[in-house]
C-alpha cells in the first residue's frame, strides 16, 4: 500500500467554497479509481488558528496515486481550489503496518 498525507492551510474565508469541492474530489476518487482504497478528510485549526485540512489517502501503489493525479476530477478540483490554499505539504509513505 502507498499512503499520501496532505496538509492544506486554507486562506481566510475559503472553507465554505473549498469543502464541497474537496468532498466531491474524495468521493469520485473512492468511487471511480480502482487503486484508491481510502480517502479521508479531516478539518481543524492549526497552531496559528488558520483552518487546516488534512487528507489521508491510501492507494495500491505509487502508480495508482500518479494515475489519480491525472484524472479529470482531480485536475478540475486542483484548478478550482488553487487560489483558496495558502500552503500545501504532501508526504508519501510506502509501507503500512497494522
Long-range contacts (C-beta under 8 A, 24 or more apart in sequence): 1-37, 1-58, 1-59, 1-60, 1-61, 1-95, 1-96, 2-58, 2-59, 2-60, 2-61, 2-62, 2-64, 2-65, 2-92, 2-93, 2-94, 3-56, 3-57, 3-58, 3-59, 3-92, 3-93, 3-94, 3-96, 4-55, 4-56, 4-57, 4-58, 4-59, 4-65, 4-90, 4-91, 4-92, 5-54, 5-55, 5-56, 5-57, 5-90, 5-91, 5-92, 5-93, 6-53, 6-54, 6-55, 6-57, 6-88, 6-89, 6-90, 6-91, 7-52, 7-53, 7-54, 7-55, 7-87, 7-88, 7-89, 8-52, 8-53, 8-54, 8-55, 8-85, 8-87, 8-88, 9-46, 9-50, 9-51, 9-52, 9-85, 9-86, 9-87, 9-88, 10-50, 10-51, 10-52, 10-53, 10-84, 10-85, 10-86, 11-83, 11-84, 11-85, 11-86, 12-50, 12-51, 14-51, 14-84, 14-85, 15-43, 15-51, 17-84, 18-53, 18-81, 18-84, 18-85, 19-43, 21-77, 21-80, 21-81, 22-53, 22-77, 22-81, 24-73, 24-77, 25-73, 25-74, 25-77, 26-55, 28-71, 28-73, 29-57, 29-68, 29-71, 29-73, 29-74, 32-71, 32-73, 33-64, 33-67, 33-68, 33-71, 34-60, 34-64, 35-59, 35-60, 35-61, 35-63, 35-64, 35-65, 35-67, 35-68, 36-64, 36-68, 50-86, 58-96, 62-92, 62-94, 65-92
